Structure formats: C-alpha cells, structure tokens
Amino acid sequence: MTEQHIHDNGEQIAELDRRLRALAAGHTDARSSDDFEELFKVTHSPGWTTRTHLELINLLVKTAERNLTEAAELRGALLRGARAIAEESVVAA
C-alpha cells in the first residue's frame, strides 16, 4: 500500500509551522534557532510527507509543546517558591 501525499492547500503544514514557530520562540539558545530554521525549510518542501509521517511529527511537536509548557510552569513555581522563602526569611529576621 502506498501512502499519498497530503493535499489540503497547505493547511496542515501551516498549522505545523505555527506550532513550530511557537516552540522556536520558547527555545532561546543559538543551536535551537538553527534547528528550527532547518525544520521550516524541510517541512515546506513540496511533497515533504505523507499523512502517517505528519501524524508522527505532530505527536513529537505536541510532546515538545507540552514539555515547553511544563518547563514554564516549573520556572514559575521555582520563582514563587524562592519568593516565599525570601519573604519568610524577612519575617523571621
């Protein structure tokens, strides 16, 4: 059985692009910038993927999005915890 390439006027690729750009914005190191630029080039190549491949890539993107969200939540919890400790230290002093 042969997979057929997706023909949806680029809607799924546009959505993937939006999500990848959001992930790229969440990563600030120089290497991740290069990685995402390559991803944008690859994913916009004509006939780049099949539906099965796109499902796999979307699952990986979803996992990366979740990790990014969780990392932001952890940073917030860390900051709130550190502030609470600092406030307790001032009150105790």
N, C-alpha and C positions, 0 to 999 in steps of 0.2 A: 504494500500500500504506500503510495507516495503522498507526502504532505504537500498541501497547497499553500502558497504564499498568501498573506493577508491582503485583501483588497478592501479597505474601508475608508478610502480618501485620506489616509494618514491619521485618523482619529486616535487609534490606539497608540501609535508612535508619538503623537503629540502629547497624549496623557503621560506616557512613559517619560518623555522629555521633560515635562513639567515636574514630575516627581524626582527625576534625576537632578534637575537644577536645584530643587529644594534640598536634596541631600548634599549637593556640592556646596551650597551656602552654609550647611551645617558643619562642614569639614573645612578647617582653615589652613591646614599645612600645604605647602607648595606641591608636594607629590600628589596629594589627592586632587588638586586642581588639574594636573596633567592627566591623571587617570580619568577624570570626568570629561575632559575635553576629548580624549580618545573615545570614550563611550558615546558621546554625542555624535562624533563622526561615524562610528561603526553603526549605530542604531538608525542613522538616516541614510545609509547606503541602500540603493534600490535592491529590492528582493532580499533584504537582510535576513529575514527569519520566517519561520513557519509558526502556526498557531501554538504548537507544542513548545517550541523554543521560547516564544513570547510568554507563555504561561510560566515557564521555569524562570526566566529573567524577572518577570513581575513578582514571583514569590521571593526571589532574592532581594529585590528592591523593597518589598514590603517588610522583610526581616530587617534590612538596613534602616528603613524608616522607623520601625519600632525601636531598634537599638538607639537611634539618634534621639527619639522622644524620651526613652528611659534615661539616657545619659543626661539630658537637660533636666529631667525630674530629679535625678540623683544630685546634680550640681546644685539645684535649688534647695534640696533637703540638707545638703552639706553646709550651704551658706546659712540657712535658717538655724541649723544646729550650732554652728560656730557663733552666730549672733546670740543665741540663747545662752550659750556657755559664757560669752563675754558679759552679757547682762547679769547673769548670776554672780560672776566674779566681782562686778562693780557693787552689787547689793551686799555681798558678803564682806566686802572690804570696809 
